[in-house]
Amino acid sequence: MFQTLYSYFWWERLWLPANLTWADLEDRDGRVYAKASDLYITLPLAFLFLVIRHLFETYVATPLAGLLNVKEKIRLKATPNAVLEKFYAATTKHPKQADVEMLSKKSGCTVRQVERWFRRRRNQDRPSLLKKFREASWRFTFYLLAFIAGMAVIVDKPWFYDLREVWKGYPIQSMLPSQYWYYIIELSFYWSLLFSIASDVKRKDFKEQIIHHVATIILISFSWFANYIRAGTLIMALHDSADYLLESAKMFNYAGWRNTCNNIFIVFAAVFIITRLVILPFWIMHCTVVYPLELYPAFFGYYFFNFMMVVLQSLHVFWAYLIIRMAQKGPSQPRPPFPFPPQAASAKNGPLSNGHPILNNNHRKTD
């Protein structure tokens, strides 16, 4: 049964145009082609990325946070209470008034004490400012290096200037060593993001982030299997062009450099909109949807690849809406504009103090 499923999965008609077989992509005459087995190494490399990330955050990001004066707030801990803790973990972190009164009777605490307990307990679970800064520093470093590497890989290639060259001779297009390493490193990094997403700072767009990581992994892997490598390198470099700007803006936000944060965010918003809402749909997707049909009839792989591109593009539209909505507030606003991926959760609560909302619940300092 496994062999049958394996044969169906690698059926040439799923991956390649008509009249072409896997035999056409076997290494010969000095030409080297992408192979599915090449991607096995990305899983152990993903775990290596997690180790490198831990070392980076410990020995680079943490000292950098100290230099930028990223300070933690002292948070009062909730007094241990089995009744309240059980409700907090199993039911909700935000009890309604009726729940508060019921818990007051069960726990022997006053209503005010129950409200105070839940407030402190929620604060305990909030990710620390240092954790956010370390994560942003790691992603900033990778995205910046990846963008530089991606441009080095494609800037001297003819298909960077003429998108019809992407499909010239397809699929008989040999793979270059620079393309191999660019793909392997990018795919390994996105696997590492998927593996660590549960332990990372949970964002407002948590579900969208998972969809994005999964869609990206599928796109990178499929483009490798089907030898869409030229298109793949263009798409990856295009995505990396804006991401490092966002992460750097976050870093300055956590450090309290408000003007620098806002200025970088404006640049990020412009680059994001130009690359994701203009270049990607009207150049790159036009290249992957229209030009292949001039060379061969549509096949399953053609439809699948472009469907996944539409999924990514839909996420870009969603994020662009959040970016534009927040950017309209202008850099003069007292809070930094972060809807994507979402420091926006705190923006709804009013002005920020070093990246956190200043809560005013009319409670005494002893609360």
C-alpha positions as CSV (number, residue, x, y, z in Angstrom):
1,M,0.0,0.0,0.0
2,F,2.8,2.4,0.9
3,Q,4.5,1.7,-2.4
4,T,1.2,2.4,-4.3
5,L,0.8,5.7,-2.5
6,Y,4.4,6.6,-3.2
7,S,3.9,5.9,-6.9
8,Y,0.8,8.0,-7.1
9,F,2.5,10.9,-5.2
10,W,5.4,11.0,-7.6
11,W,3.4,10.4,-10.7
12,E,4.9,12.7,-13.4
13,R,1.6,14.1,-14.5
14,L,1.3,15.7,-11.0
15,W,4.6,17.4,-11.1
16,L,5.7,17.9,-14.7
17,P,4.2,19.0,-18.0
18,A,3.0,16.5,-20.5
19,N,5.5,14.4,-22.4
20,L,8.2,14.9,-19.7
21,T,9.3,12.4,-17.1
22,W,11.7,12.3,-14.1
23,A,14.3,10.8,-16.4
24,D,14.5,14.1,-18.2
25,L,15.7,15.6,-14.9
26,E,18.5,13.1,-14.1
27,D,22.0,14.6,-13.8
28,R,23.9,14.3,-17.1
29,D,26.5,16.1,-19.2
30,G,27.6,18.2,-16.2
31,R,24.1,19.4,-15.5
32,V,22.7,19.0,-12.0
33,Y,19.0,19.1,-11.2
34,A,17.0,19.5,-8.0
35,K,16.0,16.2,-6.2
36,A,13.5,15.6,-3.5
37,S,16.1,13.8,-1.4
38,D,18.1,17.1,-1.2
39,L,15.5,18.5,1.2
40,Y,15.9,15.9,3.8
41,I,18.7,17.8,5.3
42,T,16.5,20.8,6.0
43,L,14.9,19.1,9.1
44,P,18.1,18.6,11.0
45,L,19.3,22.0,9.9
46,A,16.0,23.5,11.3
47,F,17.0,22.1,14.7
48,L,20.5,23.5,14.2
49,F,18.9,26.9,13.5
50,L,17.1,26.6,16.9
51,V,20.4,26.0,18.6
52,I,22.0,28.9,16.8
53,R,19.0,31.1,17.7
54,H,19.4,30.2,21.4
55,L,23.1,31.1,21.4
56,F,22.4,34.3,19.4
57,E,19.6,35.4,21.8
58,T,21.8,34.6,24.8
59,Y,25.1,36.0,23.8
60,V,24.2,38.7,21.2
61,A,20.6,39.9,21.6
62,T,20.6,40.0,25.4
63,P,23.7,42.2,25.7
64,L,22.4,44.3,22.9
65,A,19.1,44.8,24.8
66,G,21.2,46.0,27.8
67,L,23.1,48.5,25.6
68,L,19.7,49.8,24.2
69,N,18.4,50.1,27.8
70,V,15.6,47.6,27.3
71,K,14.2,47.3,30.8
72,E,11.8,44.9,32.3
73,K,8.9,46.0,34.5
74,I,8.6,44.5,37.9
75,R,5.4,42.5,37.9
76,L,3.6,41.5,41.1
77,K,2.8,37.8,41.2
78,A,-0.6,36.4,42.0
79,T,-0.9,34.6,45.4
80,P,-1.2,30.9,44.9
81,N,-4.9,29.9,44.9
82,A,-6.0,26.5,43.7
83,V,-9.6,27.5,43.0
84,L,-8.8,30.5,41.0
85,E,-5.9,28.8,39.2
86,K,-8.1,26.0,38.1
87,F,-10.7,28.4,36.7
88,Y,-7.9,30.4,35.0
89,A,-6.4,27.4,33.3
90,A,-9.6,25.5,32.4
91,T,-12.2,28.1,31.8
92,T,-11.1,31.7,31.0
93,K,-8.5,34.2,31.9
94,H,-11.1,37.0,31.7
95,P,-14.0,36.0,34.0
96,K,-17.3,37.8,33.8
97,Q,-18.8,39.6,36.8
98,A,-21.0,36.6,37.6
99,D,-18.0,34.3,37.5
100,V,-16.0,36.7,39.8
101,E,-18.8,36.6,42.4
102,M,-19.1,32.8,42.2
103,L,-15.3,32.5,42.6
104,S,-15.4,34.9,45.5
105,K,-17.7,32.5,47.4
106,K,-15.7,29.4,46.5
107,S,-12.3,30.8,47.3
108,G,-13.2,32.8,50.3
109,C,-11.7,36.0,48.7
110,T,-13.5,39.3,48.3
111,V,-14.7,40.3,44.8
112,R,-11.9,42.9,44.7
113,Q,-9.3,40.3,45.6
114,V,-10.5,37.9,42.9
115,E,-10.3,40.7,40.3
116,R,-6.8,41.7,41.5
117,W,-5.7,38.0,41.4
118,F,-6.8,37.6,37.7
119,R,-5.1,40.8,36.7
120,R,-1.8,39.8,38.3
121,R,-2.1,36.3,36.9
122,R,-2.6,37.6,33.4
123,N,0.4,39.9,33.8
124,Q,2.5,36.9,34.8
125,D,1.7,35.2,31.5
126,R,2.5,38.2,29.3
127,P,5.7,37.7,27.4
128,S,8.6,39.8,28.8
129,L,9.9,42.8,26.9
130,L,13.4,41.1,26.7
131,K,11.8,38.0,25.1
132,K,10.2,40.1,22.5
133,F,13.4,42.0,21.8
134,R,15.4,38.8,21.5
135,E,13.0,37.3,19.1
136,A,12.9,40.4,16.9
137,S,16.7,40.6,16.9
138,W,17.0,37.0,15.7
139,R,14.5,37.5,12.9
140,F,16.0,40.8,11.9
141,T,19.5,39.3,11.6
142,F,18.3,36.3,9.5
143,Y,16.0,38.3,7.2
144,L,18.7,40.9,6.5
145,L,21.3,38.3,5.7
146,A,18.8,36.3,3.7
147,F,17.8,39.3,1.7
148,I,21.5,40.2,0.9
149,A,22.2,36.5,0.0
150,G,19.1,36.3,-2.1
151,M,20.0,39.4,-4.1
152,A,23.5,38.0,-4.6
153,V,22.0,34.8,-6.0
154,I,19.6,36.5,-8.5
155,V,20.9,39.9,-9.3
156,D,23.3,38.7,-12.1
157,K,20.8,36.3,-13.6
158,P,18.9,37.2,-16.8
159,W,15.5,36.2,-15.3
160,F,15.9,38.9,-12.7
161,Y,15.5,41.5,-15.5
162,D,13.4,39.5,-18.0
163,L,10.8,37.3,-16.3
164,R,10.2,35.3,-19.5
165,E,13.7,33.9,-18.9
166,V,12.3,32.1,-15.8
167,W,10.7,29.6,-18.1
168,K,13.2,29.4,-20.9
169,G,14.0,25.7,-21.5
170,Y,11.8,24.6,-18.5
171,P,12.0,22.1,-16.9
172,I,15.4,21.3,-18.3
173,Q,17.1,23.9,-16.2
174,S,20.2,22.9,-14.2
175,M,20.6,24.0,-10.6
176,L,23.4,26.3,-9.5
177,P,25.2,25.8,-6.2
178,S,24.1,29.2,-5.0
179,Q,20.4,28.3,-5.7
180,Y,20.9,25.1,-3.7
181,W,22.2,26.7,-0.6
182,Y,19.7,29.6,-0.8
183,Y,16.8,27.1,-0.9
184,I,18.2,24.8,1.8
185,I,18.8,27.7,4.2
186,E,15.4,29.4,3.6
187,L,13.4,26.2,4.0
188,S,15.4,25.2,7.1
189,F,14.7,28.6,8.7
190,Y,10.9,28.3,8.0
191,W,10.8,24.8,9.5
192,S,12.5,26.3,12.6
193,L,9.9,29.0,12.8
194,L,7.1,26.4,12.6
195,F,8.8,24.3,15.3
196,S,9.2,27.2,17.7
197,I,5.9,29.1,17.1
198,A,4.2,27.5,20.1
199,S,6.9,28.8,22.5
200,D,7.4,32.2,20.8
201,V,5.5,35.3,21.7
202,K,1.9,34.6,20.7
203,R,0.7,37.2,18.3
204,K,-2.8,38.5,17.4
205,D,-2.4,36.9,14.0
206,F,-1.2,33.5,15.4
207,K,-3.4,31.5,13.0
208,E,-2.4,33.5,10.0
209,Q,1.3,33.1,10.9
210,I,0.8,29.3,11.0
211,I,-0.9,29.4,7.6
212,H,1.9,31.6,6.3
213,H,4.7,29.2,7.5
214,V,2.9,26.1,6.2
215,A,2.1,27.7,2.8
216,T,5.7,29.0,2.5
217,I,7.2,25.5,3.3
218,I,4.8,23.9,0.8
219,L,5.7,26.5,-1.9
220,I,9.4,26.2,-1.4
221,S,9.3,22.4,-1.3
222,F,7.0,22.1,-4.4
223,S,9.0,24.6,-6.4
224,W,12.1,22.5,-5.7
225,F,10.4,19.2,-6.7
226,A,9.0,20.7,-9.9
227,N,12.2,22.6,-10.7
228,Y,10.5,26.0,-10.3
229,I,13.7,27.2,-8.8
230,R,14.1,30.4,-10.8
231,A,10.7,31.6,-9.8
232,G,11.3,30.4,-6.3
233,T,14.4,32.4,-5.8
234,L,12.6,35.6,-7.0
235,I,9.7,35.0,-4.6
236,M,11.9,34.3,-1.6
237,A,14.1,37.4,-2.1
238,L,11.0,39.6,-2.6
239,H,9.5,38.4,0.7
240,D,12.8,39.0,2.6
241,S,13.0,42.6,1.3
242,A,10.5,44.0,3.8
243,D,10.7,41.6,6.8
244,Y,14.0,42.8,8.2
245,L,12.6,46.4,8.3
246,L,9.6,45.3,10.4
247,E,11.8,43.5,12.9
248,S,14.2,46.4,13.2
249,A,11.3,48.7,13.9
250,K,10.1,46.4,16.6
251,M,13.6,46.4,18.2
252,F,13.6,50.2,18.4
253,N,10.1,50.1,19.7
254,Y,11.1,47.9,22.6
255,A,14.1,50.1,23.3
256,G,11.8,53.2,23.5
257,W,13.3,54.9,20.4
258,R,9.9,56.1,19.3
259,N,10.8,58.4,16.4
260,T,13.2,55.9,14.9
261,C,10.6,53.1,15.2
262,N,7.9,55.2,13.5
263,N,10.2,56.3,10.6
264,I,11.4,52.7,10.0
265,F,7.8,51.5,10.1
266,I,6.8,54.0,7.4
267,V,9.6,52.7,5.2
268,F,8.6,49.1,5.9
269,A,5.0,49.9,5.0
270,A,6.0,51.4,1.7
271,V,8.3,48.5,0.8
272,F,5.7,45.9,1.9
273,I,2.9,47.4,-0.2
274,I,5.1,47.9,-3.2
275,T,6.6,44.3,-3.1
276,R,3.6,42.4,-1.8
277,L,0.7,44.2,-3.5
278,V,2.3,45.4,-6.7
279,I,5.4,43.5,-7.7
280,L,4.2,40.1,-6.4
281,P,0.7,40.0,-8.0
282,F,1.4,42.0,-11.2
283,W,4.9,40.8,-12.1
284,I,5.7,37.6,-10.3
285,M,2.3,35.9,-10.3
286,H,1.7,37.1,-13.9
287,C,5.0,35.3,-14.6
288,T,3.8,32.1,-12.9
289,V,0.3,32.2,-14.3
290,V,0.6,33.4,-17.9
291,Y,4.1,32.7,-19.2
292,P,4.1,28.9,-18.5
293,L,1.0,28.4,-20.7
294,E,2.9,29.8,-23.7
295,L,5.2,26.7,-23.4
296,Y,3.0,23.8,-22.2
297,P,-0.6,23.0,-21.3
298,A,-1.6,23.5,-17.7
299,F,-1.1,20.5,-15.4
300,F,-1.8,19.8,-11.7
301,G,1.5,21.2,-10.5
302,Y,0.8,24.5,-12.3
303,Y,-2.6,24.8,-10.6
304,F,-1.3,23.8,-7.2
305,F,1.7,26.2,-7.2
306,N,-0.5,29.2,-8.2
307,F,-3.2,28.2,-5.7
308,M,-0.6,28.4,-2.9
309,M,0.6,31.7,-4.3
310,V,-3.0,33.0,-4.0
311,V,-3.1,31.8,-0.4
312,L,0.0,33.9,0.3
313,Q,-1.3,36.8,-1.5
314,S,-4.5,36.7,0.5
315,L,-2.4,36.9,3.7
316,H,-0.5,39.9,2.3
317,V,-3.8,41.7,1.6
318,F,-4.9,41.0,5.2
319,W,-1.6,42.3,6.6
320,A,-1.5,45.3,4.3
321,Y,-5.0,46.4,5.5
322,L,-3.7,46.3,9.1
323,I,-0.6,48.2,8.1
324,I,-2.4,50.9,6.3
325,R,-5.0,51.3,9.0
326,M,-2.3,51.8,11.6
327,A,0.0,53.9,9.4
328,Q,-2.9,56.4,9.0
329,K,-2.5,57.4,12.6
330,G,0.8,58.9,11.6
331,P,4.3,58.8,13.2
332,S,3.3,61.6,15.6
333,Q,0.9,59.3,17.5
334,P,2.1,58.4,21.0
335,R,2.1,54.7,20.3
336,P,4.1,52.9,17.6
337,P,2.1,51.5,14.6
338,F,2.4,47.7,15.0
339,P,-0.4,45.8,13.6
340,F,1.8,43.3,11.8
341,P,2.5,40.8,12.9
342,P,0.9,42.3,15.9
343,Q,2.2,44.4,18.5
344,A,-1.2,45.9,17.7
345,A,-2.8,44.1,20.5
346,S,-1.3,46.7,22.9
347,A,-2.2,49.6,20.7
348,K,-5.8,49.3,21.5
349,N,-5.1,49.9,25.2
350,G,-3.8,53.5,24.8
351,P,-0.4,55.0,25.1
352,L,2.7,52.8,25.4
353,S,5.4,52.8,28.0
354,N,8.5,51.2,26.5
355,G,6.4,49.0,24.3
356,H,3.7,48.1,26.8
357,P,0.3,49.8,27.4
358,I,-0.1,52.0,30.4
359,L,-3.1,50.5,32.1
360,N,-5.3,52.9,34.0
361,N,-7.9,51.0,35.9
362,N,-8.0,53.4,38.8
363,H,-6.4,50.9,41.2
364,R,-4.1,51.8,44.0
365,K,-0.4,51.1,43.6
366,T,-0.8,48.4,46.2
367,D,-3.0,46.5,43.7
